Amino acid sequence: MATVISASKLIQLLRSAGPAESTFVRILDDQKLAVGSNPLQPTHEICFTSEKVFKHSANTLRVASEAPSAFAKNYNVGAGGRRMGSYYFELHDQKVLCTSVKDTLKKSLVALENRYLGTLERLSRNKGRTRRIVARERKQLFDKPHLVEAYSEQLMNGWWVGTNNSTAETVVWLKRAAECAGLKWGRDFKADEA
């Protein structure tokens, strides 16, 4: 159950966690926030139940997934029949929360490329039956031109990503991306529903 905290108390806690101009906040769960100058490496945590600020421990973000496959747990269905909920990916024990399967795909690919340069280039050489997941040019994503406009988004400078993926397809692409980065799925990199 989510904990309720007053806005003034939250502001007070955020101020005590670090300078406002360089602080980023990430939601860990319904009772904790991670705070720091780098959102992937927080320095403090704010606990809503105790209304206190604590030093962040690297072990806090570790999550052991008991699910047999990624995104296998219960989920809510949002507008348009899409899965909505709390998802994450974990890169070397650093957990990043996401809002959807598509958000997980996009954030994962950016994180992998930023940490392991060339990952997207290698992944762009992988093509399924009718499409790629990433490409330098938007029109290279799909064999059918009408899909390009509807199901492609800019991923990062110079890269496009295909967004018309089922949950199972997303897992396959994430496993391929991990492989392209030289990582072992489930150990060095994983994604699931929080």
C-alpha positions in Angstrom: 0.0 0.0 0.0 1.3 3.4 -0.9 2.4 5.8 1.9 1.1 9.3 1.9 3.4 12.2 2.8 2.8 15.9 2.7 4.4 18.0 -0.1 6.1 20.3 2.4 7.6 17.3 4.3 8.8 15.8 0.9 10.4 19.1 0.0 12.2 19.2 3.3 13.5 15.7 2.9 14.6 16.4 -0.7 16.5 19.5 0.5 18.3 17.5 3.2 19.3 14.9 0.7 21.4 17.3 -1.5 21.6 20.5 -3.5 18.4 21.1 -5.5 20.0 22.1 -8.7 22.0 18.9 -9.1 19.5 16.4 -7.6 17.6 13.7 -9.5 14.9 11.5 -8.0 14.0 8.0 -8.9 11.1 6.0 -7.4 12.3 2.8 -5.9 8.9 1.5 -4.6 5.8 2.9 -3.0 7.7 3.9 0.1 11.1 5.0 -1.1 12.9 7.4 -3.4 16.5 7.3 -4.5 18.2 10.7 -4.7 21.5 11.9 -6.1 23.3 13.8 -8.8 23.3 10.7 -11.0 19.9 9.0 -11.3 21.6 5.6 -11.9 23.9 6.0 -8.9 21.9 7.6 -6.1 23.7 8.7 -2.9 20.6 8.9 -0.6 17.2 7.3 -0.1 14.1 9.0 1.3 11.8 6.7 3.3 8.2 7.8 3.4 7.2 5.6 6.4 9.9 6.9 8.7 10.1 10.4 6.9 13.9 10.2 7.1 16.8 10.4 4.7 19.4 7.6 4.6 22.7 7.0 2.9 22.0 4.8 -0.2 23.4 1.3 -0.2 24.3 -0.3 -3.6 22.5 -3.5 -2.5 19.2 -1.7 -2.2 18.5 -1.8 -5.9 19.2 -5.5 -6.2 16.1 -7.4 -7.2 16.0 -11.2 -7.6 13.4 -12.1 -10.1 11.5 -15.4 -9.3 9.6 -15.2 -12.5 10.5 -17.9 -15.1 10.6 -15.3 -17.9 10.7 -11.6 -18.2 7.4 -9.7 -17.8 5.6 -12.8 -16.7 3.8 -11.4 -13.7 0.4 -9.8 -13.4 -0.2 -6.4 -15.0 -2.8 -3.7 -15.5 -4.2 -3.0 -18.9 -4.2 0.7 -19.8 -5.7 2.7 -22.7 -5.5 0.9 -26.0 -5.0 -2.5 -24.3 -1.4 -1.9 -23.5 0.3 -3.2 -20.4 0.9 -0.6 -17.8 2.7 -1.0 -14.5 6.1 -1.0 -13.0 8.8 -2.5 -15.1 12.6 -2.4 -14.8 15.8 -3.4 -16.3 18.9 -4.1 -14.3 22.4 -3.5 -15.7 25.2 -4.8 -13.4 23.0 -4.6 -10.3 21.8 -1.1 -11.1 18.0 -1.2 -11.4 16.2 1.4 -13.5 12.4 1.6 -13.2 10.2 2.0 -16.3 6.5 2.6 -17.0 5.9 0.1 -19.8 7.4 -2.7 -21.9 8.2 -0.1 -24.6 9.8 2.3 -22.1 11.9 -0.6 -20.8 13.0 -1.4 -24.3 14.0 2.2 -25.1 15.7 2.9 -21.8 17.6 -0.4 -21.9 18.9 0.2 -25.4 20.1 3.7 -24.5 21.8 2.4 -21.3 23.5 -0.4 -23.1 24.8 1.9 -25.9 26.0 4.5 -23.4 27.9 1.9 -21.3 29.0 -0.4 -24.2 29.6 1.8 -27.3 28.7 -0.1 -30.5 25.9 -2.1 -29.1 23.3 -0.5 -31.3 25.5 -0.8 -34.4 25.8 -4.6 -33.8 22.1 -4.9 -32.9 21.1 -3.1 -36.1 22.7 -5.9 -38.1 20.2 -8.4 -36.5 17.0 -8.6 -38.6 14.0 -10.7 -37.8 11.7 -12.0 -40.6 10.4 -8.5 -41.5 12.2 -5.9 -39.4 15.0 -4.7 -37.3 14.6 -3.2 -33.8 17.1 -0.4 -34.3 18.4 1.4 -37.4 20.3 4.5 -38.3 17.5 5.4 -40.8 13.9 5.1 -39.9 12.9 3.4 -43.2 15.4 0.5 -42.5 13.3 -0.7 -39.5 10.4 -2.3 -41.4 10.0 -4.1 -44.8 6.6 -2.5 -45.1 6.8 1.2 -45.6 3.4 2.0 -44.0 4.7 0.7 -40.6 7.6 3.1 -40.5 5.5 6.2 -39.7 3.2 4.5 -37.2 5.7 2.3 -35.3 9.1 4.0 -35.1 10.5 6.6 -32.7 13.8 8.3 -32.4 15.8 6.4 -29.7 18.7 8.7 -29.4 20.8 10.9 -31.7 21.3 9.0 -34.9 19.2 6.0 -34.0 15.6 4.9 -34.5 13.7 2.1 -32.7 10.7 0.0 -33.8 7.9 0.2 -31.2 5.4 -2.4 -32.5 6.6 -5.2 -30.3 4.8 -7.8 -28.2 6.1 -8.5 -24.8 7.7 -11.7 -26.0 9.3 -9.9 -29.0 10.7 -7.3 -26.6 12.3 -9.9 -24.4 13.9 -11.5 -27.5 15.3 -8.1 -28.6 16.6 -7.3 -25.1 18.4 -10.7 -25.0 19.9 -9.9 -28.4 21.0 -6.5 -27.2 22.6 -7.9 -24.1 24.5 -10.4 -26.4 25.6 -7.6 -28.7 27.0 -5.7 -25.6 28.9 -8.9 -24.6 26.7 -9.4 -21.5 25.0 -12.5 -20.1 21.2 -12.3 -19.8 20.0 -12.8 -16.3 23.4 -12.2 -14.7 24.8 -8.9 -16.2 21.6 -7.6 -17.7 17.9 -8.5 -17.2 14.5 -6.9 -17.5 11.2 -7.8 -15.8 8.1 -6.4 -14.2 8.7 -4.9 -10.7 
